Amino acid sequence: MIIIVGSEYRLSAMAEVVTKRLNENVGYIPENISIKNQENDILALGEAKYIIYDIDQYFDETVEIINIIKRIQRVNKAKPILYVATDNPKSEIIKAAVAAQIKSFVNESLSLGMQKDQLEKIINGFYEVHGREDVRAAEDEVNNDNKTLNEFVGELYDAKQREDEKEHTIIINKKGRLEVVIDVVISILKFLFAALSVVLIAIAIITLIYKDTREALFYVLDNTLGEILSMIKL
């Protein structure tokens, strides 16, 4: 059995090929603006070799249409055939279908005779052997889109890396300047501590040696000045 999803009138030429040329039974699912409303009815028909979808009937988002078609295919194993207004490789539905490995199309813009030939070749496996120019063109478009997306993601990643490296460099530079300031402060403190230690030791010793306080103080100051000058020279 081959299932036709959509208007019997619009797809009458497809039904004719199925019944008269291919001697297959046809199962119909009435048209609907949303493929979600048809999913259970399609699966209720049971096993089928192919399902022909009239894409023009749907108001759903392209991605949602393709996702549900693939979901139906996974359940009943029927190969999807899309009846489309155009097989232009830049068409969103064509690119989305090809990206999802759906590559069987009947082009509504062609004559009825050519539409019938396309459907017959799809079902007979002609295109699987010889390929289709419109499908190859759509595959090129999908590859270009993926390449552009990958390049964009790569540029974003590179920009993020540059920002991270710049931030890291700023942190290192700030840390370097801070370390210099700390070293200077430590050196000054060491100098003051050394000078103070010398003064205190000198006061203690001189106080023991000299009885006269003024003489002792003068001696301490003189020695302290000498020690400071010697440290500065070092």
Secondary structure by P-SEA (a helix, b strand, c coil): cbbbccccccaaaaaaaaccccbbbbbbbccccccccaaaaaaaaccccbbbbccccccccaaaaaaaaaaaaaaccbbbbbbccccccccaaaaaaaaacccbbbbccccaaaaaaaaaaaaaccccccccaaaaaaaaaaaaaaaaaaaaaaaaaaaaaaaaaaaaaaaaaaaaaaaaaaaaaaaaaaaaaaaaaaaaaaaaaaaaccccaaaaaaaaaaaaaaaaaaaaac
